[in-house]
Amino acid sequence: MDLNTLMFLTLLGMISAIILGVHIAIALGLTALIGTFIIFGSLDLATFMLGAAAYDALRDELFATIPLFVLMGDFVAKSGAARDLYKLVNRGLARIPGRLAVATVIGNAIFAAVTGVSIAAAAAFSRIAYPQMQRYGYRRTFALGSIAGSASLGMLIPPSILLIIWGIVTEISIGKLFIAGILPGLVLASLFIAYSIIAAIRDPSIAPSVPEGEEEEFELAEIISGFGILGLMALVLGGIWGGIFTSTEAAGIGALGAMVLGIVKGMRWRGISQAIIDAGRTAAPIMFLILTAAMYSRFLASGGIISVIQDTLTSVGFGAFGIYMVMVLIWLLLGMILDSASIILLTVPIFWPVAEALGFNDLAFAIFGILAIEAGLLTPPLGLLVYTVKGAIPEVSLGEIFRGSIPYWLLMLVAMSLVWIFPGLASWLPSL
């Protein structure tokens, strides 16, 4: 069987299996096994090669980064520190138009960055921010859009689980990817904040001001907790940036710091053990996906299929811009039906070598891809972030959330364009 036919049949079979409900990790593993068997004609050789690929991925110390950062996020989430952070940011934004929406963007961005999972941030701030905005008469679409839209920042602002997975798949330094996400993340957050303020100025009815005298009072523990999250992020990113920690060591330090913060907030053994169990439940499927994705990548490499795909894309005459637009379209479509980690593991082993051959900066392409994948999570009719907000706030409609999210979706496309035009936004610190 020639490689073109094999490529078509394996991709068709994998996509069909996913559509029929087969877990994507199983689909990746089976595709790799069947494809490698067809190439070499030996089941023993196929299982040996794929087993070696999985073992190499499992023994890499970077593999421990994911559960440790997930654990850090679970400690922060379960301690109630996210609510304290929101109150702290909100109080600091007095007299700013649309301040509750702006506080949601800032608080959600910080919390999503700590948790590393945008869906978890969307669920948390649906419960934290929406009741406050509803209490003060914010228009529902405006409030819901700020929650769903700003949750996407967590996949860009480090530490981010998606950046870790991208680094594992492409073998790019995770520390470099973390630093690469800072400027684009701040640019996107600034765009979100600017939209919230301008929208509130143009139509004050969508975001009434908070009456004086109705501010929530602070307790010392809440102030410590809110600043504790900022200190935790500074410790993790500063340690990586300064060369004090590796990415894995920073994850361990972050998890320890988050546990201390949780204990200060009143967490005891029951809460700590529950956070550890929940982190395991979250991280295990992601790690299983990475193992099977390593097998899938080995299959693509051993059969020379990546070269075939690269030749196919370059021969159709789209040019570099057209090829990138095809990638973006695929990412947006997949974002409607799959989670972000699965999309990276499914597409990046194919897309990255093509982008590398076309000369795209590796860090800029990573941020470009993360933005496209996260935009897919807001794309109607099946954006997963929108369904997360709907699940947390059952009384609202999907249409309201989608309508409120459209400006944020468009601003994410603007940020993608900026990274395309100015790749230095992501590659500003290549010497790390």
Secondary structure as UniProt FT lines:
FT   HELIX           3..19
FT   TURN            20..21
FT   HELIX           24..40
FT   HELIX           43..59
FT   HELIX           61..64
FT   HELIX           65..79
FT   HELIX           81..92
FT   TURN            93..95
FT   TURN            97..98
FT   HELIX           99..115
FT   HELIX           118..135
FT   TURN            136..137
FT   HELIX           140..151
FT   HELIX           152..155
FT   HELIX           161..170
FT   HELIX           174..180
FT   HELIX           182..202
FT   HELIX           204..206
FT   TURN            212..213
FT   HELIX           220..241
FT   TURN            242..243
FT   HELIX           247..264
FT   TURN            265..266
FT   HELIX           269..302
FT   TURN            303..304
FT   HELIX           305..315
FT   TURN            316..317
FT   HELIX           319..335
FT   TURN            336..337
FT   HELIX           340..357
FT   TURN            358..359
FT   HELIX           362..376
FT   TURN            377..378
FT   TURN            380..382
FT   HELIX           384..392
FT   TURN            394..395
FT   HELIX           398..421
FT   HELIX           423..425
FT   TURN            430..431
//
